[in-house]
Amino acid sequence: MKLLIRFLAISIILLGLFSCDGDGYSSDPTPIPTTTTFNATLSGVREVPPNNSTATGTAVLTFNNTTKIFSITVTHNVVGANVAHIHKGAVGVSGDIVFPLTSTSATTYTYTSPALTTAQEADLKAELYYVNIHSATYSLPLGEIRGQLFKQGTGGGSY
């Protein structure tokens, strides 16, 4: 009987030793995703103040968490669009221009950023950037259509 108890005690101790990695924590931390995607739906009702434009647009921004560079493509149907930007501002708040967008066709703007500063990255991830497209009808400082950049999958984007 004593032999059986010793055997069981040693087995339990050995099982405990072999099942631990030494520090009680996983040695594989959860990796940070390589990219984070942001989406925006642009319309006149999202402008500050809202306008009656029937134009619409969408934006997809992909941020590389390693290089701190993003690329964005904006498609729209604004008649006579003449300039577009990314501005800093919360939903319902007008803000300063942060990044210019380049027109690649009558209905598309694109941009690839330099490496973002720590503050710019924090603003982007806090969803404090919006896309604004201007036209002759709705020129600076107002825009024709606007859309807040929300992290994909966060449920944002209601505005």
N, C-alpha and C positions, 0 to 999 in steps of 0.2 A: 504494500500500500504506500509506504514511504517512497519507494522507487517511482511509482505512478505519479505521486504529487510532485516530486522533483522534476520528472519529465515534463509534466504539464506547466510547471512554473518556468522552467527553462524555455520551453516552446513559446510561451506567452511573451517572455522577455525578448527572445530572438525575433519573433514576429513584430513586436513594437519597434525594435531597432531597424529592421529591414524595411519597414513601411514608412519611415520618416526620412526626410532629406537632410536632416541635421538641424535646421533652424525653424521648422514648423511652418515655413512660408513657401509658396510656390516659387520655383526658380524662373518661371517664364511669365514676366509681367505682360499685361494686356497691351498689345502693340497699338500705337497711335496710327490712325488711318493715314495713308499717304496723301490723300486728297479729301477735301470737304467741298461739297457742291451747294451752291446757293441759287435760288430761283426767284424771279420777280414776274408779276403780271402787271403790265402797264395799261393805264387808262386815264381819261380826263377827270374822272371822279376822285382819283387818288391825288390829284394836284392840290396845292395849297395856295389859294382857295380852289375848290373844285371848279371844273369848267364843263361845257357842253360838248366837247369834242367826241366824235364817235370813233376816233382812231383807237387802236389797241396795239399791244406788243408783248413780247416775252423776252426774258433775259435768262441766260444760264451762265453762272460764274463758277469756275473750278479753281480752288485755292490749293496749292501744293504746300502741305504742312512742313516739308523739309526745306525747300528752297525759298519759301515765303513769297512766291510769285503766283499771281492769278492770271487767268485768261477769261475773257467774257465775250459772248456773242449775243447781240440784241437784234431781234427781228421785229419789224413794225409795219404798219400801213399808213403812217402819217404822210399826208400829201404836202410836199414842199418842206420836208424836214431839212434843217440846215445845220444843226449842231446837236450833240448829245454829250452828256457827262455822267459821272458818278459823283453824287453829292453826299456830304455827311449830314445826317439829320434823322431823328426818330420819325415814326409814323406821324403824320400831321404837322410836322415841323420842317420849315425850309432851312436849308443849310448851304454852306460854302461848297464850291466845286473842289473835288479832291483829285479826280482822274478824268482826263479828256478821252472821249471815244472817237475812233476813226471810222468814217463812212467807207464801206467797201462796196456798196451798191445803193440803189435808191431805197432799199428796204432793210439794209443790214448795217450795223455798227459792230466793230470789234476792238479789242484792246488787250495787250499783254503788259502787265505791270512790271516795274522794277521790284526788287525785293522790298517787301513792306517793312516798315519800322514796327517795333513792338506795340506802339500805340495804335498804328493803323490796323495791325492784325487783331488787336483787342476790339477795335471799333467794328471791324468786319464781322467777327465772331459774335459780337453783341447785337448784330443786326441793325447797325446804325448807318448803313449806306443805302442809298436809293438811286435808281437810274432815272434820268430825266431827258426827254427828247423835246427840242425846241423847234419852232417853225416861224415863218413870217407872221402868221396869225397869232401865235403865242410865243413871243420872243422873250429874251432875258429881261428881267430876272425870273419871269414865269416860264412855265413849260407847257407843252400840249398834252403830253402823257407822262405819267410817273408810276414807278413801282418799287416797293421796298424789297431789298434782297434778304430773303429768309433762308435759313439753313434747310436743306432738303430733309424732309421727314420729321420736322419739328412741329408740324401743324400750323406754323405761321402762314403767312400768305393770304390771310383773310382780307388783307389790305394791300 
